[in-house]
Amino acid sequence: MKKNVFSVLTLAVMIVALMVSFTGCSGADEESAAYIAELEAANAALQAQIDALTTEIDTMKQRAALQDWTLEAAAWKDSNGATVTFTATPVNYVEGQEAALSVRMGDLEAESTNCVWNGTAFVGSVELSAADGYSYYCILTSLDGSQEEIALNTPENVTNESLVYLGSNLNAYANLIVEDWEATGSNLVVKSGYAQVQMPRLTTSGPASLSKASLVLKLNGEETSRMDVSMPAGEGEGSYEMALTDVSFTMPTMADDYQLELYLEVALSTGNTMEVVGGSWYSNNGELLLVVG
């Protein structure tokens, strides 16, 4: 578009220069006068093109486009969802332009809102339940009614992982894996395994951290022994990890159909607690068997 405008303007300047040159010649005859008339006509045509291109450029400037935008989430108190606020600054705001936020889950629209112009930016918010896989789009409407859809944050092009995978980031989760073990007459030994805890990234009280972690052995649902463990920070933000090597528990008295379970129990700085089972055994004819699956 700019290249076309420059070309037209260049031709116009050349025509004007030629007109001045011919006008300045005292010996201009009828042939030169006719040529000048042709140049004037060509100049008028070029001026019309310039005016049309200028109008088109002005129209394009009025079309919606974003200079800057933000998406921010505020977790609900029960961690079952979040309020997501969208703020967008257009490149050139013209009164009457409109903006909307559309949040989708796959091909279906989960929530949407028409944004309000506050004098400097469009602002709008939606209430989203805890789920993973959200896509965020801005729908801009120009004065002529034409619309432009801008992908802000999607699973295919993630700009903020916490908002795309809202469900996972609102809640903490833990894993406890028993890879190898052995049972003697007096001890249950976890020879190898690992434990992992992931803090929620979105909370009502700021970043969460791990306050305490324990391995708890239960017989038929009743605690028989507990071991507090130290879990160092992992590589990911808000993650904690530890390897289990030759971790030994006193074996309770077993009988057929008794069930023995090993749990990871954690307490968060938010005051929440959670536990996850990592190993489950049952007794059969005096033999301890690991339940798989």
Phi, psi and omega in degrees: 000310179299323181296319179296318180297315179299320180296315180296317180296321179297316178298320181297317179298319180296320180295316179299320179298318179296320180298318179296319182297314181289324181294327183284351181276117183294337183262029181296128179256189182296326181295316179292326178296319179294322180295320178297322179297320178296319178296321179297320179294318178296322179296320179297319179295318179294321179297323178296319177296319179298316180298320180294317179294322178297318177298319180295320178296316179298322179295317179298322180296329181282342178293149187290135172204149184260134174273322182201154178201159176219151171233124182229138182247138173240116184294145172288159181298326181272003179062017178270003179176188181206155172265120181254123182252131181249130176233128184223134176252117180286157178297312177223107180276132174235132182306129183110343174294152182229154177219145178221151175253126178241125179247126186236155173238101188068232180269358183256142177278124180276312179208157175206160178206146172274128183279157181248136177277121184258011180107334178229340183201161170276137180225136177201156180220154179226155177257119184241131175285158182294115179198161179251145175105019181288147172236138184243130181227146172253129177253114181255132181244124181276174181297329181276003178092352179289150184238149176230131179255126181243121177284120183266312187202111185223163176300332180280334180218082187282123173252339176213101186298326183297326182277326177292314180255064187297318182300313181294329184271351176272341185233149174277157173214160183220152175229141173224118184241125174259114183268318181216143183206167173208150179239128174251185180296331185240350185222147167251121185243123172272103185286325177206150179169188178204158178232146182215140177226134177241123178285152173292141179271341180242114179222167178276348185237028179086184183302139179263157177219167180275123180267322184202146177222140181218147170261127186235127177259130182234140176248117182052039177088354180254133181295132177247331177202156183219141179225115175287137182232155178256122180249110179289161178296140179270190182286324182279156179299127177074017181254150178225139185217151173205147175267144177256122181224116178052050176272120189248136176236147175291129183282123176285166178294126184251155173217165181305139180072005171288147180240133180244131183226142177249124183245152165255121180244129183229150175241135182259159178295341178283351183097350179280153175230158175204159177218151180221138180273138181244340179210139180223126181235154172225156183263133179219113180055042178080003180250138179268123183241136179279131176277125181255132177089000000 
